[in-house]
Each structure stands twice: as C-alpha cells, then as structure tokens.
Amino acid sequence: MKLIRVVGIGVLGLMILSGGCRKGGSPGGAEAPAVQQTVVVFEGVPPEDEVILKDLLRVDGVLTKGTQYIVSINGQICNVGENLRLTARTRVYNLTLLSISGDRVLVSAVQKPQQQPEQP
C-alpha cells in the first residue's frame, strides 16, 4: 500500500512540474510560426510550361551564409549563377539562377533546341 502511495505521489509531482497533462499544443499555448514558402519566378518560359516546371522544381529551403543566400533545389545546394538542367515533357530547359532572396528565387529558363532524328 505504501508503494502505491509513493508511486502515485511521484506521478502527481511529475504532472505538476511538467505543467499538467494537457493534450496538444505546447505549454503556455505558444505555437510555432508558419514556415514561409519560397516562390519560384521563371523568365523566358511560356505559361503552359511554367506550370510544369514549377511542379518539377522543388525548393527545399533557403539558407543564408553571411549576406549571401543559398537555395536547396530538388536536394541540390545552389548559388546564384549556377546552372541546372530540367526536362519537362519532351523539352529540355537550361536553368540559370539569377537571384535568391528569403522568399523568392528568380530563374532564367532557356529551352534547348530539340534534336531531329536522323533520316536514313
């Protein structure tokens, strides 16, 4: 009987020290701020391809290194001026990162000419 009392008092003490047994939320009702989504803006892309490119191009996050911004695109760390290659349908685009800010990535996209199959 003494053991049950000691365990019960111990559990009650832990509940009081931890702020009760509220479900959900953090103590004090504070919530984490919403994560800001980075917008990708394309230059030189027809509107119908821009939708496809935005679906294929995933921005994982924007980091700051001193005063310079670095972006993670499809799991690859990129700086301003770097080139990427992306295929949308049968078209191949050469992408160049023009600028990166905290909430926007400006990308220049140039469609690579399609090679015609050789005629025998």
A tleap script that builds the chain and sets N, CA, C and O, in Angstrom:
source leaprc.protein.ff14SB
mol = sequence {
  NMET LYS LEU ILE ARG VAL VAL GLY ILE GLY
  VAL LEU GLY LEU MET ILE LEU SER GLY GLY
  CYS ARG LYS GLY GLY SER PRO GLY GLY ALA
  GLU ALA PRO ALA VAL GLN GLN THR VAL VAL
  VAL PHE GLU GLY VAL PRO PRO GLU ASP GLU
  VAL ILE LEU LYS ASP LEU LEU ARG VAL ASP
  GLY VAL LEU THR LYS GLY THR GLN TYR ILE
  VAL SER ILE ASN GLY GLN ILE CYS ASN VAL
  GLY GLU ASN LEU ARG LEU THR ALA ARG THR
  ARG VAL TYR ASN LEU THR LEU LEU SER ILE
  SER GLY ASP ARG VAL LEU VAL SER ALA VAL
  GLN LYS PRO GLN GLN GLN PRO GLU GLN CPRO
}
set mol.1.N position { 0.810 -1.184 0.000 }
set mol.1.CA position { 0.000 0.000 0.000 }
set mol.1.C position { 0.862 1.261 0.000 }
set mol.1.O position { 0.549 2.245 -0.669 }
set mol.2.N position { 1.974 1.208 0.779 }
set mol.2.CA position { 2.881 2.347 0.808 }
set mol.2.C position { 3.503 2.581 -0.569 }
set mol.2.O position { 3.703 3.723 -0.981 }
set mol.3.N position { 3.806 1.487 -1.277 }
set mol.3.CA position { 4.415 1.592 -2.600 }
set mol.3.C position { 3.475 2.288 -3.580 }
set mol.3.O position { 3.918 3.110 -4.382 }
set mol.4.N position { 2.197 1.973 -3.525 }
set mol.4.CA position { 1.215 2.602 -4.417 }
set mol.4.C position { 1.113 4.093 -4.121 }
set mol.4.O position { 1.015 4.902 -5.044 }
set mol.5.N position { 1.135 4.465 -2.838 }
set mol.5.CA position { 1.080 5.883 -2.476 }
set mol.5.C position { 2.313 6.625 -2.989 }
set mol.5.O position { 2.198 7.722 -3.534 }
set mol.6.N position { 3.473 6.034 -2.816 }
set mol.6.CA position { 4.718 6.677 -3.242 }
set mol.6.C position { 4.717 6.871 -4.756 }
set mol.6.O position { 5.088 7.938 -5.246 }
set mol.7.N position { 4.303 5.847 -5.495 }
set mol.7.CA position { 4.257 5.952 -6.955 }
set mol.7.C position { 3.221 6.991 -7.370 }
set mol.7.O position { 3.477 7.787 -8.274 }
set mol.8.N position { 2.058 6.994 -6.726 }
set mol.8.CA position { 1.008 7.965 -7.043 }
set mol.8.C position { 1.458 9.384 -6.779 }
set mol.8.O position { 1.204 10.275 -7.591 }
set mol.9.N position { 2.119 9.610 -5.660 }
set mol.9.CA position { 2.624 10.948 -5.332 }
set mol.9.C position { 3.710 11.353 -6.323 }
set mol.9.O position { 3.781 12.514 -6.725 }
set mol.10.N position { 4.551 10.408 -6.717 }
set mol.10.CA position { 5.606 10.701 -7.696 }
set mol.10.C position { 5.030 11.106 -9.040 }
set mol.10.O position { 5.500 12.063 -9.656 }
set mol.11.N position { 4.010 10.381 -9.501 }
set mol.11.CA position { 3.368 10.714 -10.780 }
set mol.11.C position { 2.686 12.068 -10.689 }
set mol.11.O position { 2.790 12.870 -11.617 }
set mol.12.N position { 1.992 12.340 -9.593 }
set mol.12.CA position { 1.330 13.624 -9.400 }
set mol.12.C position { 2.352 14.762 -9.394 }
set mol.12.O position { 2.120 15.820 -9.980 }
set mol.13.N position { 3.479 14.534 -8.730 }
set mol.13.CA position { 4.538 15.547 -8.705 }
set mol.13.C position { 5.094 15.830 -10.091 }
set mol.13.O position { 5.339 16.985 -10.440 }
set mol.14.N position { 5.296 14.780 -10.885 }
set mol.14.CA position { 5.789 14.979 -12.250 }
set mol.14.C position { 4.788 15.749 -13.101 }
set mol.14.O position { 5.179 16.585 -13.915 }
set mol.15.N position { 3.491 15.470 -12.917 }
set mol.15.CA position { 2.465 16.179 -13.680 }
set mol.15.C position { 2.444 17.656 -13.323 }
set mol.15.O position { 2.290 18.509 -14.197 }
set mol.16.N position { 2.597 17.956 -12.055 }
set mol.16.CA position { 2.594 19.350 -11.622 }
set mol.16.C position { 3.824 20.067 -12.157 }
set mol.16.O position { 3.719 21.194 -12.640 }
set mol.17.N position { 4.993 19.430 -12.079 }
set mol.17.CA position { 6.225 20.050 -12.563 }
set mol.17.C position { 6.226 20.245 -14.076 }
set mol.17.O position { 6.793 21.216 -14.576 }
set mol.18.N position { 5.601 19.335 -14.797 }
set mol.18.CA position { 5.606 19.456 -16.259 }
set mol.18.C position { 4.489 20.357 -16.769 }
set mol.18.O position { 4.378 20.546 -17.980 }
set mol.19.N position { 3.678 20.907 -15.917 }
set mol.19.CA position { 2.643 21.837 -16.351 }
set mol.19.C position { 1.318 21.165 -16.614 }
set mol.19.O position { 0.505 21.705 -17.365 }
set mol.20.N position { 1.071 20.038 -16.044 }
set mol.20.CA position { -0.207 19.361 -16.232 }
set mol.20.C position { -0.134 18.358 -17.353 }
set mol.20.O position { 0.922 18.117 -17.938 }
set mol.21.N position { -1.277 17.782 -17.637 }
set mol.21.CA position { -1.313 16.762 -18.686 }
set mol.21.C position { -2.218 17.225 -19.819 }
set mol.21.O position { -3.126 16.502 -20.229 }
set mol.22.N position { -1.973 18.423 -20.321 }
set mol.22.CA position { -2.753 18.942 -21.442 }
set mol.22.C position { -2.375 18.205 -22.707 }
set mol.22.O position { -1.207 17.883 -22.928 }
set mol.23.N position { -3.355 17.944 -23.522 }
set mol.23.CA position { -3.081 17.297 -24.806 }
set mol.23.C position { -2.943 18.372 -25.869 }
set mol.23.O position { -3.681 19.357 -25.870 }
set mol.24.N position { -1.992 18.176 -26.776 }
set mol.24.CA position { -1.804 19.096 -27.899 }
set mol.24.C position { -1.228 20.419 -27.431 }
set mol.24.O position { -1.347 20.793 -26.264 }
set mol.25.N position { -0.606 21.112 -28.360 }
set mol.25.CA position { -0.048 22.420 -28.066 }
set mol.25.C position { 1.146 22.328 -27.144 }
set mol.25.O position { 1.435 21.274 -26.579 }
set mol.26.N position { 1.823 23.421 -27.002 }
set mol.26.CA position { 2.959 23.465 -26.106 }
set mol.26.C position { 2.550 24.221 -24.852 }
set mol.26.O position { 1.527 24.907 -24.866 }
set mol.27.N position { 3.310 24.120 -23.770 }
set mol.27.CA position { 2.957 24.826 -22.541 }
set mol.27.C position { 2.836 26.323 -22.791 }
set mol.27.O position { 3.654 26.915 -23.496 }
set mol.28.N position { 1.828 26.915 -22.217 }
set mol.28.CA position { 1.633 28.347 -22.381 }
set mol.28.C position { 0.845 28.698 -23.620 }
set mol.28.O position { 0.575 29.876 -23.853 }
set mol.29.N position { 0.468 27.729 -24.419 }
set mol.29.CA position { -0.342 27.982 -25.606 }
set mol.29.C position { 0.424 28.570 -26.778 }
set mol.29.O position { -0.192 28.940 -27.778 }
set mol.30.N position { 1.745 28.670 -26.692 }
set mol.30.CA position { 2.523 29.220 -27.797 }
set mol.30.C position { 2.585 28.212 -28.932 }
set mol.30.O position { 2.727 27.011 -28.702 }
set mol.31.N position { 2.478 28.711 -30.163 }
set mol.31.CA position { 2.554 27.839 -31.330 }
set mol.31.C position { 3.734 28.252 -32.193 }
set mol.31.O position { 4.129 29.418 -32.210 }
set mol.32.N position { 4.285 27.295 -32.903 }
set mol.32.CA position { 5.412 27.578 -33.791 }
set mol.32.C position { 4.925 28.414 -34.966 }
set mol.32.O position { 3.820 28.189 -35.460 }
set mol.33.N position { 5.725 29.376 -35.427 }
set mol.33.CA position { 5.310 30.183 -36.570 }
set mol.33.C position { 5.247 29.340 -37.836 }
set mol.33.O position { 5.962 28.346 -37.971 }
set mol.34.N position { 4.394 29.742 -38.750 }
set mol.34.CA position { 4.249 29.020 -40.016 }
set mol.34.C position { 5.508 29.193 -40.851 }
set mol.34.O position { 6.121 30.260 -40.848 }
set mol.35.N position { 5.890 28.142 -41.564 }
set mol.35.CA position { 7.066 28.190 -42.421 }
set mol.35.C position { 6.697 28.908 -43.713 }
set mol.35.O position { 5.701 28.579 -44.358 }
set mol.36.N position { 7.509 29.890 -44.079 }
set mol.36.CA position { 7.241 30.670 -45.278 }
set mol.36.C position { 7.674 29.887 -46.513 }
set mol.36.O position { 8.794 29.378 -46.562 }
set mol.37.N position { 6.807 29.788 -47.499 }
set mol.37.CA position { 7.114 29.070 -48.726 }
set mol.37.C position { 7.865 29.991 -49.685 }
set mol.37.O position { 7.523 31.165 -49.830 }
set mol.38.N position { 8.874 29.455 -50.327 }
set mol.38.CA position { 9.655 30.203 -51.296 }
set mol.38.C position { 8.992 30.103 -52.659 }
set mol.38.O position { 8.628 29.013 -53.101 }
set mol.39.N position { 8.835 31.246 -53.327 }
set mol.39.CA position { 8.197 31.314 -54.637 }
set mol.39.C position { 9.276 31.271 -55.706 }
set mol.39.O position { 10.296 31.951 -55.592 }
set mol.40.N position { 9.053 30.471 -56.747 }
set mol.40.CA position { 9.974 30.408 -57.879 }
set mol.40.C position { 9.364 31.216 -59.018 }
set mol.40.O position { 8.221 30.982 -59.411 }
set mol.41.N position { 10.135 32.173 -59.548 }
set mol.41.CA position { 9.688 33.007 -60.662 }
set mol.41.C position { 10.569 32.683 -61.861 }
set mol.41.O position { 11.796 32.727 -61.771 }
set mol.42.N position { 9.930 32.354 -62.993 }
set mol.42.CA position { 10.659 31.991 -64.207 }
set mol.42.C position { 10.652 33.136 -65.203 }
set mol.42.O position { 9.661 33.855 -65.330 }
set mol.43.N position { 11.769 33.303 -65.911 }
set mol.43.CA position { 11.868 34.233 -67.035 }
set mol.43.C position { 12.102 33.423 -68.297 }
set mol.43.O position { 12.883 32.472 -68.289 }
set mol.44.N position { 11.426 33.793 -69.392 }
set mol.44.CA position { 11.657 33.154 -70.680 }
set mol.44.C position { 10.950 31.834 -70.864 }
set mol.44.O position { 11.388 31.007 -71.664 }
set mol.45.N position { 9.855 31.614 -70.135 }
set mol.45.CA position { 9.134 30.348 -70.224 }
set mol.45.C position { 7.688 30.626 -70.622 }
set mol.45.O position { 7.058 31.516 -70.050 }
set mol.46.N position { 7.146 29.881 -71.593 }
set mol.46.CA position { 5.724 30.021 -71.912 }
set mol.46.C position { 4.874 29.630 -70.698 }
set mol.46.O position { 5.275 28.760 -69.924 }
set mol.47.N position { 3.709 30.258 -70.520 }
set mol.47.CA position { 2.880 29.984 -69.338 }
set mol.47.C position { 2.524 28.509 -69.157 }
set mol.47.O position { 2.460 28.026 -68.027 }
set mol.48.N position { 2.293 27.790 -70.251 }
set mol.48.CA position { 1.921 26.375 -70.108 }
set mol.48.C position { 3.083 25.534 -69.581 }
set mol.48.O position { 2.861 24.553 -68.870 }
set mol.49.N position { 4.317 25.906 -69.922 }
set mol.49.CA position { 5.480 25.170 -69.408 }
set mol.49.C position { 5.866 25.621 -68.001 }
set mol.49.O position { 6.460 24.857 -67.240 }
set mol.50.N position { 5.528 26.863 -67.661 }
set mol.50.CA position { 5.867 27.368 -66.330 }
set mol.50.C position { 5.180 26.540 -65.241 }
set mol.50.O position { 5.772 26.271 -64.196 }
set mol.51.N position { 3.944 26.143 -65.486 }
set mol.51.CA position { 3.218 25.317 -64.515 }
set mol.51.C position { 3.923 23.975 -64.336 }
set mol.51.O position { 4.072 23.495 -63.213 }
set mol.52.N position { 4.352 23.374 -65.435 }
set mol.52.CA position { 5.034 22.075 -65.369 }
set mol.52.C position { 6.386 22.212 -64.670 }
set mol.52.O position { 6.745 21.379 -63.838 }
set mol.53.N position { 7.131 23.261 -65.007 }
set mol.53.CA position { 8.442 23.463 -64.382 }
set mol.53.C position { 8.311 23.697 -62.876 }
set mol.53.O position { 9.130 23.207 -62.098 }
set mol.54.N position { 7.287 24.443 -62.467 }
set mol.54.CA position { 7.091 24.679 -61.033 }
set mol.54.C position { 6.773 23.382 -60.303 }
set mol.54.O position { 7.155 23.205 -59.146 }
set mol.55.N position { 6.070 22.471 -60.981 }
set mol.55.CA position { 5.790 21.175 -60.360 }
set mol.55.C position { 7.054 20.324 -60.242 }
set mol.55.O position { 7.217 19.584 -59.273 }
set mol.56.N position { 7.942 20.428 -61.223 }
set mol.56.CA position { 9.164 19.623 -61.220 }
set mol.56.C position { 10.259 20.213 -60.338 }
set mol.56.O position { 11.108 19.482 -59.827 }
set mol.57.N position { 10.241 21.528 -60.158 }
set mol.57.CA position { 11.283 22.214 -59.401 }
set mol.57.C position { 10.814 22.386 -57.957 }
set mol.57.O position { 9.888 23.153 -57.694 }
set mol.58.N position { 11.439 21.688 -57.034 }
set mol.58.CA position { 11.052 21.730 -55.631 }
set mol.58.C position { 12.113 22.503 -54.844 }
set mol.58.O position { 13.277 22.103 -54.807 }
set mol.59.N position { 11.713 23.596 -54.226 }
set mol.59.CA position { 12.622 24.367 -53.381 }
set mol.59.C position { 12.490 23.835 -51.962 }
set mol.59.O position { 11.448 23.983 -51.323 }
set mol.60.N position { 13.570 23.210 -51.476 }
set mol.60.CA position { 13.559 22.618 -50.140 }
set mol.60.C position { 13.761 23.666 -49.055 }
set mol.60.O position { 13.261 23.513 -47.941 }
set mol.61.N position { 14.491 24.729 -49.375 }
set mol.61.CA position { 14.714 25.772 -48.385 }
set mol.61.C position { 15.744 26.774 -48.853 }
set mol.61.O position { 16.502 26.518 -49.788 }
set mol.62.N position { 15.762 27.918 -48.190 }
set mol.62.CA position { 16.726 28.977 -48.483 }
set mol.62.C position { 17.556 29.193 -47.227 }
set mol.62.O position { 17.014 29.369 -46.136 }
set mol.63.N position { 18.862 29.179 -47.387 }
set mol.63.CA position { 19.784 29.371 -46.273 }
set mol.63.C position { 20.551 30.665 -46.476 }
set mol.63.O position { 20.704 31.127 -47.607 }
set mol.64.N position { 21.031 31.248 -45.396 }
set mol.64.CA position { 21.883 32.424 -45.512 }
set mol.64.C position { 23.283 32.058 -45.054 }
set mol.64.O position { 23.479 31.378 -44.047 }
set mol.65.N position { 24.242 32.528 -45.823 }
set mol.65.CA position { 25.653 32.329 -45.492 }
set mol.65.C position { 26.264 33.722 -45.475 }
set mol.65.O position { 26.724 34.226 -46.500 }
set mol.66.N position { 26.263 34.336 -44.296 }
set mol.66.CA position { 26.673 35.731 -44.196 }
set mol.66.C position { 25.592 36.601 -44.818 }
set mol.66.O position { 24.448 36.602 -44.363 }
set mol.67.N position { 25.959 37.343 -45.861 }
set mol.67.CA position { 24.974 38.165 -46.573 }
set mol.67.C position { 24.510 37.495 -47.857 }
set mol.67.O position { 23.715 38.068 -48.603 }
set mol.68.N position { 24.992 36.302 -48.119 }
set mol.68.CA position { 24.673 35.583 -49.353 }
set mol.68.C position { 23.586 34.547 -49.086 }
set mol.68.O position { 23.581 33.885 -48.048 }
set mol.69.N position { 22.660 34.418 -50.043 }
set mol.69.CA position { 21.610 33.407 -49.944 }
set mol.69.C position { 22.002 32.179 -50.752 }
set mol.69.O position { 22.577 32.288 -51.835 }
set mol.70.N position { 21.681 31.003 -50.208 }
set mol.70.CA position { 21.907 29.723 -50.875 }
set mol.70.C position { 20.575 28.991 -50.859 }
set mol.70.O position { 19.861 29.025 -49.857 }
set mol.71.N position { 20.234 28.326 -51.962 }
set mol.71.CA position { 18.953 27.635 -52.053 }
set mol.71.C position { 19.185 26.144 -52.268 }
set mol.71.O position { 20.145 25.740 -52.924 }
set mol.72.N position { 18.302 25.342 -51.711 }
set mol.72.CA position { 18.323 23.900 -51.945 }
set mol.72.C position { 17.174 23.577 -52.891 }
set mol.72.O position { 16.004 23.712 -52.533 }
set mol.73.N position { 17.520 23.150 -54.102 }
set mol.73.CA position { 16.531 22.835 -55.131 }
set mol.73.C position { 16.629 21.349 -55.446 }
set mol.73.O position { 17.684 20.857 -55.846 }
set mol.74.N position { 15.528 20.646 -55.263 }
set mol.74.CA position { 15.475 19.198 -55.502 }
set mol.74.C position { 16.631 18.478 -54.803 }
set mol.74.O position { 17.205 17.533 -55.344 }
set mol.75.N position { 16.962 18.938 -53.593 }
set mol.75.CA position { 18.008 18.297 -52.807 }
set mol.75.C position { 19.420 18.717 -53.167 }
set mol.75.O position { 20.376 18.173 -52.615 }
set mol.76.N position { 19.581 19.669 -54.077 }
set mol.76.CA position { 20.899 20.117 -54.517 }
set mol.76.C position { 21.117 21.555 -54.056 }
set mol.76.O position { 20.264 22.413 -54.285 }
set mol.77.N position { 22.250 21.826 -53.409 }
set mol.77.CA position { 22.573 23.169 -52.935 }
set mol.77.C position { 23.074 23.997 -54.115 }
set mol.77.O position { 23.985 23.577 -54.829 }
set mol.78.N position { 22.470 25.189 -54.324 }
set mol.78.CA position { 22.804 26.033 -55.477 }
set mol.78.C position { 23.027 27.473 -55.033 }
set mol.78.O position { 22.393 27.959 -54.097 }
set mol.79.N position { 23.939 28.141 -55.724 }
set mol.79.CA position { 24.208 29.558 -55.534 }
set mol.79.C position { 23.719 30.328 -56.754 }
set mol.79.O position { 23.367 29.739 -57.775 }
set mol.80.N position { 23.704 31.648 -56.633 }
set mol.80.CA position { 23.352 32.497 -57.772 }
set mol.80.C position { 24.374 32.285 -58.879 }
set mol.80.O position { 25.575 32.219 -58.620 }
set mol.81.N position { 23.890 32.177 -60.120 }
set mol.81.CA position { 24.760 31.997 -61.273 }
set mol.81.C position { 24.959 30.548 -61.680 }
set mol.81.O position { 25.496 30.283 -62.755 }
set mol.82.N position { 24.544 29.612 -60.852 }
set mol.82.CA position { 24.705 28.197 -61.202 }
set mol.82.C position { 23.644 27.767 -62.200 }
set mol.82.O position { 22.561 28.346 -62.277 }
set mol.83.N position { 23.983 26.739 -62.957 }
set mol.83.CA position { 23.091 26.225 -63.999 }
set mol.83.C position { 22.542 24.860 -63.612 }
set mol.83.O position { 23.229 24.045 -62.995 }
set mol.84.N position { 21.290 24.630 -63.988 }
set mol.84.CA position { 20.631 23.344 -63.784 }
set mol.84.C position { 20.003 22.932 -65.103 }
set mol.84.O position { 19.743 23.772 -65.964 }
set mol.85.N position { 19.762 21.653 -65.259 }
set mol.85.CA position { 19.064 21.151 -66.448 }
set mol.85.C position { 17.815 20.435 -65.968 }
set mol.85.O position { 17.870 19.607 -65.059 }
set mol.86.N position { 16.683 20.763 -66.591 }
set mol.86.CA position { 15.409 20.185 -66.194 }
set mol.86.C position { 14.639 19.783 -67.440 }
set mol.86.O position { 14.580 20.539 -68.409 }
set mol.87.N position { 14.048 18.590 -67.417 }
set mol.87.CA position { 13.284 18.090 -68.557 }
set mol.87.C position { 11.802 18.159 -68.228 }
set mol.87.O position { 11.353 17.642 -67.205 }
set mol.88.N position { 11.044 18.809 -69.117 }
set mol.88.CA position { 9.593 18.898 -68.980 }
set mol.88.C position { 8.979 18.370 -70.268 }
set mol.88.O position { 9.177 18.936 -71.343 }
set mol.89.N position { 8.242 17.294 -70.149 }
set mol.89.CA position { 7.690 16.583 -71.311 }
set mol.89.C position { 8.856 16.165 -72.199 }
set mol.89.O position { 9.753 15.447 -71.756 }
set mol.90.N position { 8.843 16.611 -73.441 }
set mol.90.CA position { 9.942 16.283 -74.352 }
set mol.90.C position { 10.919 17.440 -74.472 }
set mol.90.O position { 11.870 17.371 -75.250 }
set mol.91.N position { 10.697 18.490 -73.718 }
set mol.91.CA position { 11.552 19.675 -73.800 }
set mol.91.C position { 12.603 19.649 -72.697 }
set mol.91.O position { 12.346 19.200 -71.580 }
set mol.92.N position { 13.779 20.136 -73.033 }
set mol.92.CA position { 14.871 20.239 -72.063 }
set mol.92.C position { 15.153 21.722 -71.850 }
set mol.92.O position { 15.332 22.473 -72.809 }
set mol.93.N position { 15.190 22.136 -70.587 }
set mol.93.CA position { 15.448 23.532 -70.245 }
set mol.93.C position { 16.780 23.643 -69.524 }
set mol.93.O position { 17.101 22.840 -68.648 }
set mol.94.N position { 17.547 24.653 -69.908 }
set mol.94.CA position { 18.749 25.028 -69.175 }
set mol.94.C position { 18.349 26.176 -68.258 }
set mol.94.O position { 17.947 27.241 -68.726 }
set mol.95.N position { 18.460 25.957 -66.961 }
set mol.95.CA position { 18.049 26.946 -65.975 }
set mol.95.C position { 19.271 27.623 -65.381 }
set mol.95.O position { 20.283 26.974 -65.116 }
set mol.96.N position { 19.174 28.928 -65.175 }
set mol.96.CA position { 20.222 29.695 -64.519 }
set mol.96.C position { 19.595 30.446 -63.358 }
set mol.96.O position { 18.591 31.135 -63.534 }
set mol.97.N position { 20.173 30.320 -62.178 }
set mol.97.CA position { 19.665 31.040 -61.014 }
set mol.97.C position { 20.145 32.486 -61.084 }
set mol.97.O position { 21.343 32.756 -60.997 }
set mol.98.N position { 19.201 33.412 -61.242 }
set mol.98.CA position { 19.547 34.826 -61.372 }
set mol.98.C position { 19.649 35.524 -60.023 }
set mol.98.O position { 20.573 36.305 -59.794 }
set mol.99.N position { 18.707 35.246 -59.134 }
set mol.99.CA position { 18.761 35.856 -57.805 }
set mol.99.C position { 18.020 34.981 -56.806 }
set mol.99.O position { 17.106 34.232 -57.152 }
set mol.100.N position { 18.447 35.104 -55.556 }
set mol.100.CA position { 17.831 34.361 -54.458 }
set mol.100.C position { 17.607 35.346 -53.319 }
set mol.100.O position { 18.517 36.076 -52.928 }
set mol.101.N position { 16.387 35.360 -52.792 }
set mol.101.CA position { 16.098 36.138 -51.589 }
set mol.101.C position { 15.423 35.200 -50.598 }
set mol.101.O position { 15.276 34.009 -50.872 }
set mol.102.N position { 15.020 35.719 -49.469 }
set mol.102.CA position { 14.427 34.873 -48.447 }
set mol.102.C position { 13.133 34.215 -48.865 }
set mol.102.O position { 12.803 33.136 -48.373 }
set mol.103.N position { 12.385 34.849 -49.774 }
set mol.103.CA position { 11.082 34.306 -50.148 }
set mol.103.C position { 10.896 34.125 -51.651 }
set mol.103.O position { 9.803 33.772 -52.093 }
set mol.104.N position { 11.956 34.361 -52.458 }
set mol.104.CA position { 11.801 34.281 -53.912 }
set mol.104.C position { 13.097 33.822 -54.567 }
set mol.104.O position { 14.191 34.232 -54.179 }
set mol.105.N position { 12.945 32.959 -55.574 }
set mol.105.CA position { 14.074 32.514 -56.388 }
set mol.105.C position { 13.741 32.865 -57.830 }
set mol.105.O position { 12.736 32.399 -58.367 }
set mol.106.N position { 14.584 33.689 -58.467 }
set mol.106.CA position { 14.383 34.090 -59.858 }
set mol.106.C position { 15.248 33.211 -60.745 }
set mol.106.O position { 16.465 33.139 -60.573 }
set mol.107.N position { 14.600 32.538 -61.705 }
set mol.107.CA position { 15.274 31.570 -62.561 }
set mol.107.C position { 15.058 31.954 -64.016 }
set mol.107.O position { 13.931 32.225 -64.431 }
set mol.108.N position { 16.139 31.979 -64.792 }
set mol.108.CA position { 16.044 32.157 -66.239 }
set mol.108.C position { 16.035 30.777 -66.875 }
set mol.108.O position { 16.902 29.949 -66.593 }
set mol.109.N position { 15.051 30.531 -67.737 }
set mol.109.CA position { 14.931 29.220 -68.382 }
set mol.109.C position { 15.016 29.398 -69.889 }
set mol.109.O position { 14.275 30.188 -70.474 }
set mol.110.N position { 15.920 28.662 -70.508 }
set mol.110.CA position { 16.084 28.688 -71.961 }
set mol.110.C position { 15.862 27.273 -72.465 }
set mol.110.O position { 16.502 26.322 -72.015 }
set mol.111.N position { 14.936 27.161 -73.413 }
set mol.111.CA position { 14.645 25.834 -73.958 }
set mol.111.C position { 15.760 25.416 -74.899 }
set mol.111.O position { 16.126 26.149 -75.818 }
set mol.112.N position { 16.290 24.235 -74.657 }
set mol.112.CA position { 17.346 23.689 -75.503 }
set mol.112.C position { 16.701 23.184 -76.788 }
set mol.112.O position { 15.675 22.507 -76.735 }
set mol.113.N position { 17.288 23.503 -77.942 }
set mol.113.CA position { 16.706 23.030 -79.207 }
set mol.113.C position { 16.647 21.507 -79.242 }
set mol.113.O position { 17.578 20.819 -78.825 }
set mol.114.N position { 15.533 21.006 -79.747 }
set mol.114.CA position { 15.370 19.556 -79.847 }
set mol.114.C position { 16.126 19.049 -81.057 }
set mol.114.O position { 16.135 19.673 -82.118 }
set mol.115.N position { 16.762 17.900 -80.872 }
set mol.115.CA position { 17.493 17.294 -81.978 }
set mol.115.C position { 16.526 16.477 -82.816 }
set mol.115.O position { 15.737 15.690 -82.293 }
set mol.116.N position { 16.600 16.674 -84.108 }
set mol.116.CA position { 15.756 15.918 -85.027 }
set mol.116.C position { 16.370 14.542 -85.239 }
set mol.116.O position { 17.587 14.427 -85.383 }
set mol.117.N position { 15.548 13.496 -85.261 }
set mol.117.CA position { 16.102 12.166 -85.534 }
set mol.117.C position { 16.673 12.118 -86.947 }
set mol.117.O position { 16.119 12.689 -87.887 }
set mol.118.N position { 17.786 11.426 -87.062 }
set mol.118.CA position { 18.457 11.351 -88.369 }
set mol.118.C position { 17.646 10.501 -89.333 }
set mol.118.O position { 17.120 9.448 -88.972 }
set mol.119.N position { 17.557 10.982 -90.566 }
set mol.119.CA position { 16.847 10.257 -91.622 }
set mol.119.C position { 17.847 9.381 -92.372 }
set mol.119.O position { 18.913 9.864 -92.755 }
set mol.120.N position { 17.526 8.098 -92.591 }
set mol.120.CA position { 18.475 7.229 -93.320 }
set mol.120.C position { 18.495 7.532 -94.801 }
set mol.120.O position { 19.235 6.896 -95.552 }
savepdb mol mol.pdb
quit
